[in-house]
Amino acid sequence: MERRVPLDATYQALGAQFTSYQGWRVPERFSSVEEECVAVRQLAGVVDWRARGFLIATGADRVRFLHRMLSNEVQALEPGQGNYATLLTPQAHLVADLYVWMMDDHLLLETHAVLTNSLQESLERYIVADEVAIEDRSEQLTALVVAGPAAADLLRAAGAQNLPGEEFHHTQLLLGQQTPVHVAKVSQTGNEGYELIFRVEYAQNVWNALTVAQRQVPWKPVGLAALNVLRTEAGIPWYGAELLDTTLPPEAGLETRAISYTKGCYIGQEIIARIRARGHVNRKLMGLLLEGTRVPAAGTKLIADGNEVGEITTAVYSPTCGRPIALAYIRREHFTPGTRLQIASGGTAEVTALPFLQRA
């Protein structure tokens, strides 16, 4: 059954059109997708990010245990720091991609709502003699994304002072002088961005504080459709589109953000190290500049010399680039930027490096 986000009534009053995403009814758009994209690229936008799962890890061995499980560094993190990581199978296929937020007395693990149970179950399977407990806090916590060049100004106008200055740094702040919010600096759009994590019952207070701040810093509510365009322009893969349980992290370009090659052993590490030693993967997530105005469906095949050489995972019209673009997995022989491919449903495409923003 589709669940409703805490701010559902507020979004209805704003005239939102809704869609279903990972079991939640979320705003698809408030105005036009183009207007919302422009707001984030030029000023600021706020996106509901309720379709997230939150786990906390407690116990004396929590840091050491997660360091052995996840693909990125955990032991070196200080409270107020975090990173992006993956949990893999022994064959290095993706179980979940996640954010790791180091707190004073626990770690907060954030992933996609649909992966919460599998992430928890997979971690608990490896707890033997470790003093660690994994608890699901998804019912208690929710999140908003604040993105755009004016995002920091917006949060300061809403009362948040001493914002985290580096990517993946985070801190507890007050919005509207009374509402506690955990603010993490992390981009979901390629722009400067922050994630606000807070208790569900504080949702309206947080929204009200941002609304009051709108008098000083203009911003727009942004729906999932525009966020999908923005993250595509930024080359950010999403679970269910580019990331599946068959994905190897280097195929999706996650090796630079989610993998440490110096931390030592973790689940799937041997395969990841072997891929690095080989120097390539057989397929890779790349960008496509599409000819014409047609936006092909996800799953559309890519053809070269009569042979299937890739598949589109996401295709959108990009207001920033002024043309249709796509993310696609392409075989190694054909993913050199500048390569031209046929689209099975009609038309042609030029392979390009990610992100698209560097060409805009």
C-alpha positions in Angstrom: 0.0 0.0 0.0 1.3 3.4 -1.0 2.3 5.5 2.1 2.0 9.3 2.5 4.9 11.5 3.4 4.5 13.7 6.6 4.0 16.9 4.5 1.4 15.4 2.1 -1.3 17.9 3.1 1.1 20.8 2.7 2.0 19.6 -0.8 -1.6 19.2 -1.8 -2.3 22.8 -0.7 0.6 23.9 -3.0 -1.1 22.1 -5.9 1.4 19.3 -6.3 0.9 16.4 -8.7 1.9 13.1 -7.1 3.6 9.9 -8.1 4.7 6.7 -6.4 8.3 6.2 -5.5 9.7 3.3 -3.5 6.3 2.8 -1.8 5.7 6.4 -1.0 3.3 9.0 -2.5 5.7 11.9 -3.3 5.3 15.1 -5.2 6.1 14.6 -8.9 6.0 18.3 -9.7 4.6 21.6 -8.3 5.0 23.6 -11.5 6.8 22.7 -14.7 9.8 20.5 -14.6 11.8 23.1 -16.4 11.0 25.8 -13.9 11.9 23.6 -11.0 15.2 22.7 -12.6 16.1 26.3 -13.3 15.3 27.2 -9.7 17.8 24.6 -8.4 20.5 25.6 -10.9 20.1 29.3 -10.3 18.7 29.8 -6.8 17.4 27.1 -4.5 14.9 24.2 -4.4 13.6 21.9 -1.7 12.8 18.3 -2.4 11.0 15.8 -0.2 13.4 12.9 0.5 11.1 10.7 2.6 11.8 7.6 0.5 14.9 6.9 2.5 15.7 4.2 5.1 17.6 4.9 8.3 19.4 2.4 10.4 21.5 3.1 13.5 24.4 0.9 14.6 25.3 0.9 18.4 27.6 -1.1 20.6 31.3 -1.1 21.4 32.3 -2.8 18.2 30.1 -0.8 15.8 32.9 1.0 14.1 35.2 -1.9 13.7 32.3 -4.1 12.5 31.1 -1.7 9.8 34.7 -1.0 8.7 34.9 -4.8 7.9 31.6 -4.8 6.1 31.5 -1.6 4.0 33.6 -0.7 0.9 34.6 2.7 2.2 36.6 3.9 5.3 34.8 3.9 8.6 37.4 3.7 11.3 39.0 7.0 10.3 35.7 8.9 10.5 35.3 11.4 13.4 31.9 12.5 14.8 30.5 15.0 12.4 32.1 13.3 9.4 30.6 10.7 6.9 31.0 9.2 3.5 29.3 7.3 0.7 29.8 3.6 0.7 28.4 0.3 -0.5 27.6 -3.1 1.0 28.5 -5.8 -1.4 28.1 -9.6 -1.8 31.2 -11.8 -1.8 30.9 -11.5 -5.6 31.0 -7.7 -5.3 27.5 -7.2 -6.5 25.5 -4.4 -4.9 23.4 -5.1 -1.8 23.0 -1.4 -1.0 24.6 2.0 -1.6 24.4 4.2 1.5 25.6 7.2 3.4 27.5 6.6 6.7 27.1 9.4 9.2 29.4 9.1 12.3 27.7 10.3 15.5 29.1 10.6 19.0 27.6 7.3 20.3 26.3 5.6 17.1 26.5 5.5 13.4 23.5 6.5 11.2 23.2 4.5 8.0 21.1 6.0 5.3 19.9 4.1 2.2 17.0 3.8 -0.2 13.7 2.9 1.5 13.4 -0.3 -0.5 16.8 -1.5 0.6 16.5 -0.9 4.3 15.5 -4.5 5.2 18.1 -6.1 3.0 20.8 -3.8 4.3 19.9 -4.6 7.9 19.5 -8.3 7.3 22.8 -8.6 5.4 24.7 -6.8 8.2 23.1 -8.8 11.0 24.0 -12.0 9.2 27.7 -11.3 9.8 27.3 -10.4 13.5 28.8 -13.3 15.5 30.8 -12.3 18.5 30.7 -8.5 17.8 29.1 -6.2 20.3 26.9 -4.4 17.8 23.2 -3.9 17.2 21.5 -2.6 14.1 18.1 -0.9 14.6 15.7 0.4 12.0 14.7 4.1 12.6 13.0 4.7 9.3 9.6 5.2 11.0 11.0 8.0 13.2 13.1 9.9 10.7 12.5 11.8 7.5 14.5 14.1 5.2 14.4 17.0 2.9 17.0 18.0 0.2 17.9 21.7 -0.1 19.9 22.3 -3.3 21.2 25.2 -5.4 23.7 28.0 -5.2 21.5 29.8 -2.6 21.0 26.7 -0.5 23.4 27.8 2.3 21.8 31.3 2.4 18.4 29.8 2.6 19.3 27.6 5.6 21.0 30.5 7.3 17.9 32.6 6.8 15.9 29.8 8.3 18.0 30.0 11.5 20.7 27.4 10.8 24.1 28.7 11.7 27.6 27.1 11.4 26.6 24.9 8.4 29.0 22.1 7.6 31.6 23.3 5.1 32.9 20.1 3.5 31.2 17.3 1.6 29.9 14.6 3.9 30.4 16.7 7.0 27.3 17.0 9.2 26.1 18.7 12.4 23.0 19.2 14.6 21.4 22.7 14.2 18.2 24.5 15.0 15.8 25.8 12.4 13.4 28.5 13.3 15.3 28.8 16.6 13.6 25.7 18.1 13.5 22.7 15.7 16.5 20.3 15.9 17.6 19.2 12.5 20.7 17.2 11.4 22.2 18.9 8.5 24.6 17.1 6.1 26.4 18.7 3.2 25.8 16.3 0.3 24.7 17.0 -3.3 21.9 15.1 -5.0 21.9 17.5 -8.0 25.5 18.5 -8.8 24.8 21.9 -7.2 25.8 22.8 -3.7 23.3 20.8 -1.5 22.4 19.8 2.0 20.3 17.1 3.4 18.1 17.8 6.4 17.4 14.8 8.6 14.9 15.1 11.4 12.1 13.4 13.4 8.9 12.9 11.5 6.9 15.0 14.0 9.1 18.0 13.2 8.3 18.0 9.5 5.8 20.9 9.5 8.0 23.0 11.7 11.0 22.5 9.3 8.8 23.4 6.3 7.5 26.5 8.1 11.0 27.7 8.9 12.0 27.4 5.2 8.8 29.1 4.1 9.5 32.1 6.4 13.0 32.3 5.0 11.6 32.5 1.5 11.0 36.2 2.2 14.8 36.6 2.2 16.0 33.9 -0.1 13.6 32.8 -3.0 13.2 29.1 -3.5 10.8 26.7 -5.1 9.4 23.3 -4.0 10.8 20.7 -6.4 9.2 17.4 -7.3 10.7 14.0 -8.1 10.5 14.6 -11.9 12.8 17.6 -11.7 15.1 15.9 -9.3 15.5 13.0 -11.7 16.5 15.4 -14.4 19.0 17.2 -12.2 20.6 14.0 -10.9 20.8 12.8 -14.5 22.6 16.0 -15.6 25.0 15.4 -12.6 25.6 11.8 -13.6 24.3 10.5 -10.2 23.1 6.9 -10.5 19.8 5.9 -8.7 18.9 2.5 -7.3 16.3 0.8 -9.5 17.6 2.5 -12.6 21.4 2.4 -12.8 22.0 0.5 -9.6 20.7 -3.1 -9.3 21.6 -6.2 -7.3 23.7 -7.3 -10.3 25.8 -4.1 -10.5 29.5 -4.0 -9.8 30.4 -0.6 -8.3 33.1 0.2 -10.9 30.6 -0.3 -13.7 28.5 2.6 -12.2 31.5 4.9 -11.6 31.2 4.5 -7.8 34.9 3.6 -7.3 36.0 7.3 -6.8 33.3 8.0 -4.1 32.3 4.8 -2.5 35.4 2.6 -2.4 38.6 2.8 -0.4 41.5 1.0 -2.0 43.7 1.3 1.1 41.4 0.3 4.0 42.0 -3.5 3.8 39.5 -6.3 3.6 35.7 -5.9 3.3 33.0 -8.1 1.7 33.6 -8.3 -2.1 37.1 -6.6 -1.8 38.9 -9.3 -3.6 36.8 -8.9 -6.8 37.0 -5.1 -6.6 40.8 -5.3 -6.3 40.9 -7.7 -9.3 38.9 -5.3 -11.4 41.3 -2.5 -10.5 44.3 -4.6 -11.4 42.7 -5.6 -14.7 42.2 -1.9 -15.4 38.7 -2.0 -16.8 35.2 -3.3 -16.6 33.3 -4.9 -19.5 30.6 -2.2 -19.4 30.4 1.2 -17.9 27.8 3.9 -17.1 28.2 6.7 -19.6 26.3 9.7 -20.8 24.5 10.0 -24.1 23.7 13.2 -26.0 20.5 12.3 -28.0 19.7 13.7 -31.4 16.3 15.3 -32.0 13.6 15.8 -29.4 12.5 12.2 -28.7 13.2 10.9 -25.2 13.5 7.1 -25.4 12.3 4.8 -22.7 14.5 3.2 -20.1 15.6 -0.2 -21.3 16.0 0.9 -25.0 18.9 -0.9 -26.6 21.9 0.7 -28.2 23.2 -0.6 -31.5 26.6 -0.5 -33.3 27.2 -2.3 -36.6 24.0 -4.2 -36.2 24.9 -5.5 -32.7 23.5 -4.6 -29.3 26.2 -2.8 -27.3 24.4 -1.1 -24.5 21.1 -0.1 -22.8 19.6 3.2 -21.7 18.8 3.3 -18.0 17.4 6.9 -17.7 16.5 9.4 -20.4 15.2 12.9 -19.9 14.9 16.3 -21.5 17.6 18.5 -19.9 16.8 22.2 -19.6 20.4 22.9 -18.6 21.8 21.2 -21.8 18.9 22.3 -24.0 18.4 18.8 -25.4 17.5 15.2 -24.5 20.2 13.3 -22.6 20.5 9.8 -21.2 22.5 7.5 -18.9 23.4 4.2 -20.3 25.5 1.1 -19.7 27.7 0.7 -22.8 30.2 -2.1 -23.6 33.9 -1.3 -23.3 34.5 -1.4 -27.0 32.1 1.5 -27.6 32.1 3.8 -24.5 34.8 6.2 -25.7 33.4 9.7 -25.7 32.5 10.8 -29.2 31.4 7.4 -30.3 28.1 7.4 -32.2 25.5 4.7 -31.6 22.1 3.9 -33.0 19.1 3.9 -30.7 16.9 0.8 -31.3 13.7 2.9 -31.1 15.0 5.3 -33.6 17.6 8.1 -33.8 21.3 8.3 -32.9 23.3 9.3 -29.8 26.8 10.5 -29.0 28.6 8.9 -26.1 29.9 11.5 -23.6 31.7 11.6 -20.3 29.8 12.3 -17.1 28.7 14.6 -15.7 26.7 16.5 -18.4 27.1 19.7 -16.3 30.7 20.1 -17.5 29.4 20.5 -21.1 26.5 22.8 -20.2 
